[in-house]
Amino acid sequence: MSLPASPVPQTGVPSIHSVIHGFIPAGRANHYKPSLKAGSIVKVNRFEVARCSSMYKITDHPFLIRFISPTIIDEVITGAPEINLQSC
């Protein structure tokens, strides 16, 4: 899964990167599945940040976010126009 990285300064994610890898452990996938819809914009709280291993690297971003049991996902905008994933 790849998530758009916010250029907002409080996230600590540099705005030069547009995509960051997100890792959800298989045992937590069903828990987060209802919150993750293609084209939606979400806010993710309470997650871990780790260096992305070159062996599993699927984006150019040097870090990945790891969903953990206290991770919370909230949709930011409901009813917004769908994001064209082809242009990302």
C-alpha positions in Angstrom: 0.0 0.0 0.0 1.3 3.5 -0.8 -0.1 6.6 0.8 0.2 10.2 -0.4 2.6 12.0 2.0 1.3 15.4 3.3 3.5 18.4 2.7 2.1 19.9 6.0 5.2 20.7 8.2 3.8 19.1 11.4 3.9 15.7 9.7 7.7 15.8 9.5 7.5 14.4 5.9 9.4 16.5 3.4 7.2 17.9 0.7 9.6 16.7 -2.0 8.3 13.2 -1.5 4.8 12.5 -2.8 4.3 8.9 -1.8 5.2 6.9 1.3 5.0 3.1 1.8 2.5 2.0 4.5 2.8 -1.4 6.1 -0.2 -3.2 7.7 0.5 -6.5 9.4 -1.6 -9.3 8.0 -3.3 -9.8 11.4 -4.5 -6.2 11.4 -5.6 -5.9 7.7 -9.3 -6.7 8.3 -9.4 -4.1 11.1 -8.2 -1.3 8.8 -9.8 -2.5 5.6 -13.1 -0.5 6.1 -11.2 2.7 6.6 -9.0 2.4 3.4 -10.9 3.1 0.2 -9.2 3.7 -3.1 -9.1 7.5 -3.8 -10.0 8.5 -0.3 -8.0 11.0 1.8 -7.3 9.8 5.3 -5.6 11.1 8.4 -3.4 8.5 10.2 -2.5 8.8 13.8 -0.4 6.7 16.2 1.9 4.8 13.8 5.6 3.9 13.7 8.1 5.3 11.3 11.0 3.1 10.1 13.7 3.2 7.4 12.6 1.5 4.3 14.7 -1.6 3.5 16.1 -1.5 0.0 15.0 -5.1 -0.3 11.3 -4.2 0.1 11.4 -0.7 -1.3 8.4 0.1 -3.5 8.6 3.9 -3.4 11.5 6.5 -3.6 10.7 7.6 0.0 13.4 6.7 2.5 10.9 5.8 5.3 7.7 3.8 5.7 4.9 4.0 8.2 3.9 0.9 10.1 0.4 0.5 11.3 0.3 -0.7 15.0 -2.6 -1.7 17.3 -3.2 1.9 18.5 -3.2 3.3 14.9 -6.3 5.4 14.1 -7.4 6.1 10.5 -10.0 8.8 9.9 -11.3 9.9 6.5 -10.6 13.6 6.1 -13.0 14.6 3.4 -16.2 12.7 2.8 -17.9 13.0 -0.6 -14.8 14.7 -2.2 -14.1 14.1 -5.8 -12.1 10.9 -6.4 -8.3 11.2 -6.7 -7.1 10.1 -10.1 -4.6 7.5 -9.1 -3.1 7.4 -12.7 -1.6 10.8 -12.2 0.1 10.0 -8.8 
